[in-house]
Amino acid sequence: MKEIRKLMIRLSIILFASIIIFACASTEKSLTDEGENPMESENTLTDGGSADTSKESEPIIVEADDESEDAPASELFKSKKEDSMEEPSVSADLSSRGAEISILDGEVLTFAEEDGSLDGGSLSSVSMRATASPPSESGLKAGYSDDNRQFNYFVNFLEEYNTVPHLNLDISERIIFNVQDIDGLGIPNAVVSIKSGGSTIITGTTLADGSFRFFPSLFSREFKNFEVLVEDLSSGKKTGDQFSRDGRREIDLILNTKRDLEEHIPLDILFILDTTGSMGEEIQRLKATIQLIHLNLSSLSTKPHLRFGLVLYKDDGGEEYRTQIVPLTDDLDKFQKELNMVEAYGGGDTPEDLQAALEDSMKKIKWNKDGIRLAFIITDAPPHLDYGQEFDYVKASIEAKERGIKIHSVGTGGLPLDGEYILRQISQFTSGRYIFLTYGEGGESEGGTAGSVSHHTGSNFQTDKLEAIIIRFAKEELSYLSDKPLDLDDPFFEANKIDTEEKEETLDTLFNMAIEQLRDYSSYTVDSKTKAAVVPFSYKQEELSLDAEYFTERLILSAEISDIFTLVERKDIQKILEEQNLQLSGITEGEDAVKIGQILNADVLITGNIFVGDDSFELFLRLVRVETGEILSVTRSVIDRKLGIR
C-alpha cells in the first residue's frame, strides 16, 4: 500500500507540474502573438527577426498572407533571427592543454528518398553517418560543402546556374599534384611551376598537405602537353615530370628529402568581413567566440604561432570606409579590442565591394611565408562587378593560389544565388570550402527562416556552429604537418531492414544514393552521356557469392532507371566476361577492369568489393576511369544482413 501511495503522489506531482508548464507556455504564446512580449524590441518585425534594416533600399517580395497594416503587401525589409549569443561551452577544463570544443562524431544524417534532403530525425531505412553536430537554436549554425571533394557536382552546379552574373574561372579540367618527401609526407610551401611549349604558364605554392591543383581548362586546348617543376625551398631539392592534358587526374611527385617544419607552425587566419547593416548578428558572434577559437587552436600539442587579422569592407560612396585593415597580430587582446570596435551599419544596394577587400587581402596583408594561411570571407551579398576594377576576384583567386592562401567563404542569411556562385568559385579555386549559415529551413537550412540562405550543395554536406567549423578547418590544416593527422571519418551510407518496407525498396534507395555520390565525388567530369558498365562485385568468402550477385543486380537496376549514366547492356558484359575467361568475383580495378571497359567501349566502370561481418555487409563501390585505370571516386555502404539474399 505504501508503494501505491508513493506512486499516486508522484503521478499527482507530475500532473500538477505539467499543468503549470502548459499554462506558462500558453501565456508566453499569447504575449508573442499579440506583440506584447516585454523582452522584444518595439521595432521587431512580424517574423521575430532583428529590426536592423540598414539595407532598406532592398525590398523582397512577400505573399499576400504576409500582409499587415504596418507593411505594404509588396515589400518587407530583410531581417534575421536574433541570436541568443550565449557563450559556447568548452568540453574540457580550461587549464587542460587539450581543451577543445566538442565536435560530435557519429550523428546520423537521414536523407529523404525524394530529394536527398536532411530529415529532422524521423526513422528511415537508409541513412548517412557523418561527423556532425545536432541542430542548435543558439549560435550561428552552419553547414559546409567541399566542392573540391564533390568536384563533379560542383562542375554541374556551375553549368546549371551559369546565367547569373559572374566572371569566367574555368575549372572543368583538374589535375592534382601531391608533393611528398621520401617518407610519403606532404611538403608544404613548395614552389610549383608548370610549363607548356617551353614557357611557364602558371606558378603556385603547395598547401599544408603538399597538394597543388592545376586547371588545364584555364588555357587553350592547343596546350596538350605540360611539364611540372617543383622546388622545396627549405632543402633546395627539386623534381619534375611531364604529363598530358588528358592523362591521369592525380600525380605524385617525390622529393629526395625529409620535410623540415617549424617547431611552432605559423598559422594566419584573416577574416574578410562585410560590415554593412545586415551583418550585425555574424559580427557579434565572431566577437563572442574569437577567444574560444584562439583557445582551441593555441592549446593543441603543436602549439602553432597563431595570428588573427581583419579586412573590413562596405561599398563605394557615402560610407565611413570602403575597406579597413586590421593587420595580422599574435596579440589576442589587441585583436579583440579591434574586433569589438567593429559595428554593422550602412549599405543600401545589395552588392558590396568584396573585390576591393580581396585586393587589400592580397596586396596589403603581410602573410607568413612558411606556415599555413587561411582566409574566411563572411558576407550576405555578392560583389559589385560593375566598378571596372582591374584587380577582380579572379585575379585575387589566382594570386591566392600562387601564394598558397586557402580562402573559405561563408554565405550568410539572404545571400542570393549570384553571391553563392561567386563565393564558391573563389573557395573551390583556392582549395577552400563554401560554408552556408542556416536560419531555420529544413534540409540544408535547418534552423532558420525559409529562403534565408541560398545553397545548392546536394546531400554532401555537414553542419555545426560556425566557430566549430573554423576550428575544425584550422585543426585539419595543422594535422597535415604533424605526426598524428586529424582523424576525419568519411561519411558512409547505412541500410537497415524495417518492417514497413520491402528489402528491395531499401536497397534501391541505398544504391541510388551511392551512385549519385560516385558521380558527385568524381575527380573527372562525368554526366548522363558518360557510358558506364556495372561489373560483378568482388568477394573473397565463397559464402558471399549469392549476396554479391543479388547486390550487383540491385545496383544495375538502380543505375538503369537513373539518368546519371548511359548504361552498357548487361548481356554484353556477360558475353565479354565469358569470352575473356574472367571470374565473376575477380574484377575490381586495374588491368582487367580497363581491358573489359575498352572492349565494351565504356568510359567508366562501377566496380565493388563486398565483405561480411556478424550483423552486416560492408560494400565498397568504385568509379574507375577506363582510359587511365584510375579510381575517380569511392563510396562505402554498411548493409543489414537481413537485407541479403538469405
C-alpha positions, 0 to 999 in steps of 0.5 A: 500500500505504501508503494501505491501511495508513493506512486499516486503522489508522484503521478499527482506531482507530475500532473500538477507540474505539467499543468503549470508548464502548459499554462506558462507556455500558453501565456508566453504564446499569447504575449508573442502573438499579440506583440506584447512580449516585454523582452522584444524590441518595439521595432521587431518585425512580424517574423521575430527577426532583428529590426536592423534594416540598414539595407532598406533600399532592398525590398523582397517580395512577400505573399499576400498572407504576409500582409499587415497594416504596418507593411505594404503587401509588396515589400518587407525589409530583410531581417534575421533571427536574433541570436541568443549569443550565449557563450559556447561551452568548452568540453574540457577544463580550461587549464587542460592543454587539450581543451577543445570544443566538442565536435560530435562524431557519429550523428546520423544524417537521414536523407529523404528518398525524394530529394536527398534532403536532411530529415529532422530525425524521423526513422528511415531505412537508409541513412548517412553517418557523418561527423556532425553536430545536432541542430542548435537554436543558439549560435550561428549554425552552419553547414559546409560543402567541399566542392573540391571533394564533390568536384563533379557536382560542383562542375554541374552546379556551375553549368546549371546556374551559369546565367547569373552574373559572374566572371569566367574561372574555368575549372572543368579540367583538374589535375592534382599534384601531391608533393611528398618527401621520401617518407610519403609526407606532404611538403608544404610551401613548395614552389610549383611551376608548370610549363607548356611549349617551353614557357611557364604558364602558371606558378603556385605554392603547395598547401599544408598537405603538399597538394597543388591543383592545376586547371588545364581548362584555364588555357587553350586546348592547343596546350596538350602537353605540360611539364611540372617543376617543383622546388622545396625551398627549405632543402633546395631539392627539386623534381619534375615530370611531364604529363598530358592534358588528358592523362591521369587526374592525380600525380605524385611527385617525390622529393629526395628529402625529409620535410623540415617544419617549424617547431611552432607552425605559423598559422594566419587566419584573416577574416574578410568581413562585410560590415554593412547593416545586415551583418550585425548578428555574424559580427557579434558572434565572431566577437563572442567566440574569437577567444574560444577559437584562439583557445582551441587552436593555441592549446593543441600539442603543436602549439602553432604561432597563431595570428588573427587579422581583419579586412573590413569592407562596405561599398563605394560612396557615402560610407565611413570606409570602403575597406579597413585593415586590421593587420595580422597580430599574435596579440589576442587582446589587441585583436579583440579590442579591434574586433569589438570596435567593429559595428554593422551599419550602412549599405543600401544596394545589395552588392558590396565591394568584396573585390576591393577587400580581396585586393587589400587581402592580397596586396596589403596583408603581410602573410607568413611565408612558411606556415599555413594561411587561411582566409574566411570571407563572411558576407550576405551579398555578392560583389559589385562587378560593375566598378571596372576594377582591374584587380577582380576576384579572379585575379585575387583567386589566382594570386591566392593560389600562387601564394598558397592562401586557402580562402573559405567563404561563408554565405550568410542569411539572404545571400542570393544565388549570384553571391553563392556562385561567386563565393564558391568559385573563389573557395573551390579555386583556392582549395577552400570550402563554401560554408552556408549559415542556416536560419531555420529551413529544413534540409540544408537550412535547418534552423532558420527562416525559409529562403534565408540562405541560398545553397545548392550543395546536394546531400554532401554536406555537414553542419555545426556552429560556425566557430566549430567549423573554423576550428575544425578547418584550422585543426585539419590544416595543422594535422597535415604537418604533424605526426598524428593527422586529424582523424576525419571519418568519411561519411558512409551510407547505412541500410537497415531492414524495417518492417514497413518496407520491402528489402528491395525498396531499401536497397534501391534507395541505398544504391541510388544514393551511392551512385549519385555520390560516385558521380558527385565525388568524381575527380573527372567530369562525368554526366548522363552521356558518360557510358558506364558498365556495372561489373560483378562485385568482388568477394573473397568468402565463397559464402558471399557469392549469392549476396554479391550477385543479388547486390550487383543486380540491385545496383544495375537496376538502380543505375538503369532507371537513373539518368546519371549514366548511359548504361552498357547492356548487361548481356554484353558484359556477360558475353565479354566476361565469358569470352575473356575467361574472367571470374565473376568475383575477380574484377575490381580495378586495374588491368582487367577492369580497363581491358573489359571497359575498352572492349565494351567501349565504356568510359567508366566502370562501377566496380565493388568489393563486398565483405561480411561481418556478424550483423552486416555487409560492408560494400565498397563501390568504385568509379574507375576511369577506363582510359587511365585505370584510375579510381575517380571516386569511392563510396562505402555502404554498411548493409543489414544482413537481413537485407541479403539474399538469405 
